[in-house]
Amino acid sequence: MHLHVERQHLASWVHFVLWFCVVTGVTAGVAAPAGAERWTILIPVSLVALIYVLLTPLTVRVNSECLEATFGLLGWPRWRFPVGEIIGARVIEFSPLRDFGGWGIKSGPLGMCLNQRGSRGVIFAHGDRSYVIGSDDPEALLQALHTVGVARD
């Protein structure tokens, strides 16, 4: 049983822009004359749609054994942190652009960040690395971690 489950989606405007570009690209590709020109439009647009589907949303789960963060419909890539190996945890406010160069799966001076939107999350250490897990409700995520025995930082 999970103590905490959260799905963090991209901001609404990002969904709109991505799907607008995909629909526009597909329309242009279908309307293009038959031949190689059509595929030069459809292949990149298809790749963007595929990456979008595979990497959104970010799902974070906490149970008595681990904190797990997965991306996309297939649940890959996946990070799994056994609760006994998580060292300290606290809520953090950060700047995705300044601290990590954007949203998604990023690395920066604070460690590795797994985030889809927003500027709040939970930071903790695992092994020799720090991790920031983006969250729309970091207090609830932190409370679930404390419930399963992760110490406060």
Phi and psi restraints in degrees (value plus and minus 20) as a CYANA .aco file:
   2 HIS   PHI    -111.8   -71.8
   2 HIS   PSI     115.2   155.2
   3 LEU   PHI    -103.2   -63.2
   3 LEU   PSI     -45.2    -5.2
   4 HIS   PHI    -169.7  -129.7
   4 HIS   PSI     110.3   150.3
   5 VAL   PHI    -156.0  -116.0
   5 VAL   PSI     108.4   148.4
   6 GLU   PHI    -159.5  -119.5
   6 GLU   PSI     115.3   155.3
   7 ARG   PHI    -133.7   -93.7
   7 ARG   PSI      97.7   137.7
   8 GLN   PHI    -125.4   -85.4
   8 GLN   PSI      94.2   134.2
   9 HIS   PHI    -116.0   -76.0
   9 HIS   PSI     141.3   181.3
  10 LEU   PHI     -81.3   -41.3
  10 LEU   PSI     138.7   178.7
  11 ALA   PHI     -80.7   -40.7
  11 ALA   PSI     129.2   169.2
  12 SER   PHI     -75.2   -35.2
  12 SER   PSI     -60.0   -20.0
  13 TRP   PHI     -86.0   -46.0
  13 TRP   PSI     -50.6   -10.6
  14 VAL   PHI     -88.6   -48.6
  14 VAL   PSI     -62.8   -22.8
  15 HIS   PHI     -76.2   -36.2
  15 HIS   PSI     -68.0   -28.0
  16 PHE   PHI     -80.1   -40.1
  16 PHE   PSI     -69.4   -29.4
  17 VAL   PHI     -81.9   -41.9
  17 VAL   PSI     -65.9   -25.9
  18 LEU   PHI     -81.4   -41.4
  18 LEU   PSI     -68.8   -28.8
  19 TRP   PHI     -90.2   -50.2
  19 TRP   PSI     -52.4   -12.4
  20 PHE   PHI     -81.0   -41.0
  20 PHE   PSI     -64.8   -24.8
  21 CYS   PHI     -84.8   -44.8
  21 CYS   PSI     -61.4   -21.4
  22 VAL   PHI     -84.9   -44.9
  22 VAL   PSI     -68.0   -28.0
  23 VAL   PHI     -83.7   -43.7
  23 VAL   PSI     -62.2   -22.2
  24 THR   PHI     -82.6   -42.6
  24 THR   PSI     -62.9   -22.9
  25 GLY   PHI     -84.9   -44.9
  25 GLY   PSI     -62.9   -22.9
  26 VAL   PHI     -84.9   -44.9
  26 VAL   PSI     -63.0   -23.0
  27 THR   PHI     -80.2   -40.2
  27 THR   PSI     -65.3   -25.3
  28 ALA   PHI     -84.4   -44.4
  28 ALA   PSI     -59.0   -19.0
  29 GLY   PHI     -86.3   -46.3
  29 GLY   PSI     -61.7   -21.7
  30 VAL   PHI     -89.8   -49.8
  30 VAL   PSI     -56.7   -16.7
  31 ALA   PHI     -97.9   -57.9
  31 ALA   PSI     -36.0     4.0
  32 ALA   PHI     -87.4   -47.4
  32 ALA   PSI     133.0   173.0
  33 PRO   PHI     -79.9   -39.9
  33 PRO   PSI     130.6   170.6
  34 ALA   PHI     -79.2   -39.2
  34 ALA   PSI     127.0   167.0
  35 GLY   PHI     107.2   147.2
  35 GLY   PSI    -184.8  -144.8
  36 ALA   PHI     -84.5   -44.5
  36 ALA   PSI     -50.8   -10.8
  37 GLU   PHI     -78.7   -38.7
  37 GLU   PSI     -57.3   -17.3
  38 ARG   PHI     -80.6   -40.6
  38 ARG   PSI     -64.6   -24.6
  39 TRP   PHI     -92.3   -52.3
  39 TRP   PSI     -46.8    -6.8
  40 THR   PHI     -87.8   -47.8
  40 THR   PSI     -39.2     0.8
  41 ILE   PHI    -113.9   -73.9
  41 ILE   PSI     -67.3   -27.3
  42 LEU   PHI     -89.8   -49.8
  42 LEU   PSI     -54.9   -14.9
  43 ILE   PHI     -85.7   -45.7
  43 ILE   PSI     -71.5   -31.5
  44 PRO   PHI     -82.5   -42.5
  44 PRO   PSI     -57.9   -17.9
  45 VAL   PHI     -84.8   -44.8
  45 VAL   PSI     -60.9   -20.9
  46 SER   PHI     -83.9   -43.9
  46 SER   PSI     -59.0   -19.0
  47 LEU   PHI     -84.3   -44.3
  47 LEU   PSI     -61.0   -21.0
  48 VAL   PHI     -82.1   -42.1
  48 VAL   PSI     -65.8   -25.8
  49 ALA   PHI     -82.6   -42.6
  49 ALA   PSI     -61.6   -21.6
  50 LEU   PHI     -84.4   -44.4
  50 LEU   PSI     -65.9   -25.9
  51 ILE   PHI     -81.8   -41.8
  51 ILE   PSI     -62.0   -22.0
  52 TYR   PHI     -78.4   -38.4
  52 TYR   PSI     -69.5   -29.5
  53 VAL   PHI     -85.9   -45.9
  53 VAL   PSI     -57.1   -17.1
  54 LEU   PHI     -95.8   -55.8
  54 LEU   PSI     -44.5    -4.5
  55 LEU   PHI    -132.7   -92.7
  55 LEU   PSI     -14.4    25.6
  56 THR   PHI    -150.4  -110.4
  56 THR   PSI     117.1   157.1
  57 PRO   PHI    -112.5   -72.5
  57 PRO   PSI     155.8   195.8
  58 LEU   PHI    -108.7   -68.7
  58 LEU   PSI     104.1   144.1
  59 THR   PHI    -133.3   -93.3
  59 THR   PSI     107.9   147.9
  60 VAL   PHI    -137.9   -97.9
  60 VAL   PSI     108.2   148.2
  61 ARG   PHI    -148.1  -108.1
  61 ARG   PSI     120.6   160.6
  62 VAL   PHI    -145.9  -105.9
  62 VAL   PSI     107.9   147.9
  63 ASN   PHI    -151.6  -111.6
  63 ASN   PSI    -192.5  -152.5
  64 SER   PHI     -87.0   -47.0
  64 SER   PSI     -35.8     4.2
  65 GLU   PHI    -123.3   -83.3
  65 GLU   PSI     -55.0   -15.0
  66 CYS   PHI    -177.8  -137.8
  66 CYS   PSI     144.5   184.5
  67 LEU   PHI    -123.0   -83.0
  67 LEU   PSI     107.4   147.4
  68 GLU   PHI    -146.3  -106.3
  68 GLU   PSI     113.7   153.7
  69 ALA   PHI    -144.1  -104.1
  69 ALA   PSI     105.2   145.2
  70 THR   PHI    -150.6  -110.6
  70 THR   PSI     135.2   175.2
  71 PHE   PHI    -134.2   -94.2
  71 PHE   PSI     126.1   166.1
  72 GLY   PHI      52.6    92.6
  72 GLY   PSI    -199.0  -159.0
  73 LEU   PHI     -90.9   -50.9
  73 LEU   PSI     -47.9    -7.9
  74 LEU   PHI    -110.0   -70.0
  74 LEU   PSI     -27.2    12.8
  75 GLY   PHI      52.9    92.9
  75 GLY   PSI       8.7    48.7
  76 TRP   PHI    -160.2  -120.2
  76 TRP   PSI     115.2   155.2
  77 PRO   PHI     -91.3   -51.3
  77 PRO   PSI     139.7   179.7
  78 ARG   PHI    -154.6  -114.6
  78 ARG   PSI     117.8   157.8
  79 TRP   PHI    -139.5   -99.5
  79 TRP   PSI     115.5   155.5
  80 ARG   PHI    -149.6  -109.6
  80 ARG   PSI     102.5   142.5
  81 PHE   PHI    -138.9   -98.9
  81 PHE   PSI      86.6   126.6
  82 PRO   PHI     -79.4   -39.4
  82 PRO   PSI     115.5   155.5
  83 VAL   PHI     -80.6   -40.6
  83 VAL   PSI     -50.3   -10.3
  84 GLY   PHI     -89.9   -49.9
  84 GLY   PSI     -33.9     6.1
  85 GLU   PHI    -124.4   -84.4
  85 GLU   PSI     -22.6    17.4
  86 ILE   PHI    -104.9   -64.9
  86 ILE   PSI     104.9   144.9
  87 ILE   PHI    -126.5   -86.5
  87 ILE   PSI      89.8   129.8
  88 GLY   PHI      43.4    83.4
  88 GLY   PSI     131.9   171.9
  89 ALA   PHI    -177.5  -137.5
  89 ALA   PSI     122.4   162.4
  90 ARG   PHI    -176.1  -136.1
  90 ARG   PSI     138.0   178.0
  91 VAL   PHI     -92.9   -52.9
  91 VAL   PSI     121.7   161.7
  92 ILE   PHI    -157.2  -117.2
  92 ILE   PSI     124.6   164.6
  93 GLU   PHI    -129.5   -89.5
  93 GLU   PSI     111.5   151.5
  94 PHE   PHI    -162.3  -122.3
  94 PHE   PSI     147.8   187.8
  95 SER   PHI    -126.7   -86.7
  95 SER   PSI      89.1   129.1
  96 PRO   PHI     -74.8   -34.8
  96 PRO   PSI     -61.2   -21.2
  97 LEU   PHI     -91.4   -51.4
  97 LEU   PSI     -68.7   -28.7
  98 ARG   PHI     -91.1   -51.1
  98 ARG   PSI     -64.4   -24.4
  99 ASP   PHI    -104.3   -64.3
  99 ASP   PSI     -45.7    -5.7
 100 PHE   PHI    -154.7  -114.7
 100 PHE   PSI     -23.4    16.6
 101 GLY   PHI      60.4   100.4
 101 GLY   PSI      -4.0    36.0
 102 GLY   PHI     113.8   153.8
 102 GLY   PSI    -189.3  -149.3
 103 TRP   PHI    -119.0   -79.0
 103 TRP   PSI     146.2   186.2
 104 GLY   PHI      90.9   130.9
 104 GLY   PSI    -158.3  -118.3
 105 ILE   PHI    -124.9   -84.9
 105 ILE   PSI      82.8   122.8
 106 LYS   PHI    -152.7  -112.7
 106 LYS   PSI     139.9   179.9
 107 SER   PHI    -145.2  -105.2
 107 SER   PSI     123.5   163.5
 108 GLY   PHI    -179.1  -139.1
 108 GLY   PSI    -188.9  -148.9
 109 PRO   PHI     -84.1   -44.1
 109 PRO   PSI     -41.2    -1.2
 110 LEU   PHI    -108.5   -68.5
 110 LEU   PSI     -26.3    13.7
 111 GLY   PHI     101.9   141.9
 111 GLY   PSI    -168.7  -128.7
 112 MET   PHI    -118.0   -78.0
 112 MET   PSI     118.3   158.3
 113 CYS   PHI    -139.3   -99.3
 113 CYS   PSI     113.3   153.3
 114 LEU   PHI    -138.8   -98.8
 114 LEU   PSI      90.3   130.3
 115 ASN   PHI    -174.7  -134.7
 115 ASN   PSI     124.4   164.4
 116 GLN   PHI    -129.9   -89.9
 116 GLN   PSI     -51.5   -11.5
 117 ARG   PHI    -183.7  -143.7
 117 ARG   PSI     148.1   188.1
 118 GLY   PHI      61.3   101.3
 118 GLY   PSI    -197.0  -157.0
 119 SER   PHI    -155.0  -115.0
 119 SER   PSI       3.6    43.6
 120 ARG   PHI    -147.8  -107.8
 120 ARG   PSI     133.6   173.6
 121 GLY   PHI    -197.0  -157.0
 121 GLY   PSI    -184.0  -144.0
 122 VAL   PHI    -141.1  -101.1
 122 VAL   PSI     112.8   152.8
 123 ILE   PHI    -130.0   -90.0
 123 ILE   PSI     120.7   160.7
 124 PHE   PHI    -174.5  -134.5
 124 PHE   PSI     146.7   186.7
 125 ALA   PHI    -127.0   -87.0
 125 ALA   PSI     122.9   162.9
 126 HIS   PHI    -162.5  -122.5
 126 HIS   PSI      99.5   139.5
 127 GLY   PHI      44.9    84.9
 127 GLY   PSI    -151.8  -111.8
 128 ASP   PHI    -122.2   -82.2
 128 ASP   PSI       0.6    40.6
 129 ARG   PHI    -152.7  -112.7
 129 ARG   PSI     128.5   168.5
 130 SER   PHI    -117.2   -77.2
 130 SER   PSI     129.4   169.4
 131 TYR   PHI    -151.4  -111.4
 131 TYR   PSI     122.6   162.6
 132 VAL   PHI    -138.0   -98.0
 132 VAL   PSI     102.4   142.4
 133 ILE   PHI    -126.4   -86.4
 133 ILE   PSI      94.7   134.7
 134 GLY   PHI     -85.1   -45.1
 134 GLY   PSI     125.1   165.1
 135 SER   PHI    -173.6  -133.6
 135 SER   PSI     122.4   162.4
 136 ASP   PHI     -99.4   -59.4
 136 ASP   PSI     -38.9     1.1
 137 ASP   PHI    -157.6  -117.6
 137 ASP   PSI      51.0    91.0
 138 PRO   PHI     -83.2   -43.2
 138 PRO   PSI     -47.5    -7.5
 139 GLU   PHI     -84.1   -44.1
 139 GLU   PSI     -60.8   -20.8
 140 ALA   PHI     -88.3   -48.3
 140 ALA   PSI     -58.9   -18.9
 141 LEU   PHI     -82.9   -42.9
 141 LEU   PSI     -66.3   -26.3
 142 LEU   PHI     -82.2   -42.2
 142 LEU   PSI     -62.0   -22.0
 143 GLN   PHI     -81.8   -41.8
 143 GLN   PSI     -60.6   -20.6
 144 ALA   PHI     -83.5   -43.5
 144 ALA   PSI     -61.0   -21.0
 145 LEU   PHI     -83.8   -43.8
 145 LEU   PSI     -62.2   -22.2
 146 HIS   PHI     -84.7   -44.7
 146 HIS   PSI     -55.9   -15.9
 147 THR   PHI     -81.7   -41.7
 147 THR   PSI     -55.2   -15.2
 148 VAL   PHI    -111.7   -71.7
 148 VAL   PSI     -13.6    26.4
 149 GLY   PHI      85.3   125.3
 149 GLY   PSI     -12.2    27.8
 150 VAL   PHI     -96.8   -56.8
 150 VAL   PSI     109.4   149.4
 151 ALA   PHI     -92.4   -52.4
 151 ALA   PSI     130.4   170.4
 152 ARG   PHI     -93.2   -53.2
 152 ARG   PSI     128.6   168.6
